[in-house]
Amino acid sequence: MKLVLIEWVDSHGPVEGWRVLEGELRPEVLKCKSVGWLIHDGEDCKIVVPHIAGDESDGIPFQGRGDLTIPCRSITALKELK
């Protein structure tokens, strides 16, 4: 398993409720960064998990928390961390 930094873009809607649209819209994507263990490296998506625990040698099943699936078409950069 590799520890990675993934930079990706997402949609956003920063204001809740009704609002006047003229002059208030921000036509840009939301730039995101995620760090985690790359547990799935597919052609369509990547899955990163920031928190892992367990050790098969100690009889504790490998487990994770906070998994995030990112579509590959949203990824702008992927860097392996050491």
N, C-alpha and C positions, 0 to 999 in steps of 0.2 A: 504494500500500500504506500502511495506517495502522499506527502504533505504538499498542498498546492495553494497558490493565490490565483483566484479567478476574477478577472475584471469583466463585467457584463453590463448590458443596458436593460432597462425595464420601463414599463409605463408607470405613470403616476397620476394622482389626483389629490393635490395637497389641501384642497378646501372642501369641507363638507357642506351639504345643503345647496340651496339656490343662490345664484349670484349673477351680477351683470357680466356678460361675456366680453363686451367690447373693451379692449385695452387691458384686460386682466389675464388673458391666456398666455402661457409660456410654452411656445412650440418647441420643446426640446425633450429628449429622453432623460431618464434618471440614470446616472452612472453609479454602478454598485461595485463593491469589492467584497469577496468572500474568501475566507481561509478555512481549510479543513482537510480531512483525509479523503482522498479520491477513492471512493468505493465502487464506482461504476464509471467507466470511460467509454461510453457508447458513441456511435456516429450521430445519433439524434439528440442525446442529452448526456450530461455529466451529473453525478451525484456526489456531493461533499458532505462530510459529517465532522463538525467541529469538536465533538466530545466523544471519546471512546474509552471503553473499559473492558476488563476481562483478560484472561490469559489461559489458553487451552491447557498449557502445561500444569497449571494450578487447579484445573477442573472447573474454572469459571468460564461460562460461555462468553464469547466475544459479543459485545453489544455497543450500541451508539445512541446518541441523542442529538436532536437538532438537524436531522438530515435535510438537505436542500437539493432539489432537482432543478438544474439550469439547462434550458434548451441550447444546443450548440449554436443556433443561429443568433443567439443573444450574446455570445461570448466574444469579447474583443481582444482578450489576452489571457494566457494561461502560463503560469510559471511554477516550476517545481521549487520548493523550499528545502533547505538543508538544515 
